[in-house]
């Protein structure tokens, strides 16, 4: 935390609720986004499945065009 690092969560909530900017009171180096790793893994898996499907379709088209 930068300024007034000893503020309680309750005090930060009050300041935030009153419209005060509290970003100066937060330690952004410790911020995290829960679920982000799971989302990234899901996107990698989806991309891989789509790539495999496109390759399968390409092979099918190639077989049909040889007839």
N, C-alpha and C positions, 0 to 999 in steps of 0.2 A: 504494500500500500504506500501511497505517496504522502499525501497530507493527512494529518490527524489519524494515523494508522490505528489508533486505539478506539475508534468508534465501534460501538456494538452493532450487531445486525439490526437490532430494533431501531437504532438511531439512523442507520443507513436507509432502512425502509421508510422511516418518517421523512427524511430528506428527499428521497426519490419520489414518494407519494405527493410531496408538496411541489414537485416540479424542479427541484434543485438538481444540477448536474453532479453526479457522484463519481464519474469516471476517474477523477483525480484521487479518489479514495480506494481504488481497486488495484490489485496487483495482477495485471494482465498476463504476466509471464506464467502464471499458474492457471489461467483460464483453460477450460477444456470443453469439448462438445460431445456429450454422451451419445453413443450410437454411431458416431462418424466412421469408426473402423468397420463396424458391421455393414454399414451402407456401402462403403468402398468395396468390401468383399462381395456383397450382393451384385454390385455393378460389374465387377470383374467377371463373376460367374455368368451373368446375363450376356455380357459381351462375348464370352467364350462360346456359349450356347448358340448365339446368333451367327458367329463366325463359322461354327461347325455346320449349321443349317445351310448357310450360303454355299459352303463347300460341297455339301451333299447335293444341293440343287444344281450347282455347276456341273458335277459329275453326271447327274441325270440328264441334263441338257446335252452334254457332250455325247452320251450314249444314244440319245434320240437323234441327234444330228448325224450320227454315223450310219443310220439305217437308210 
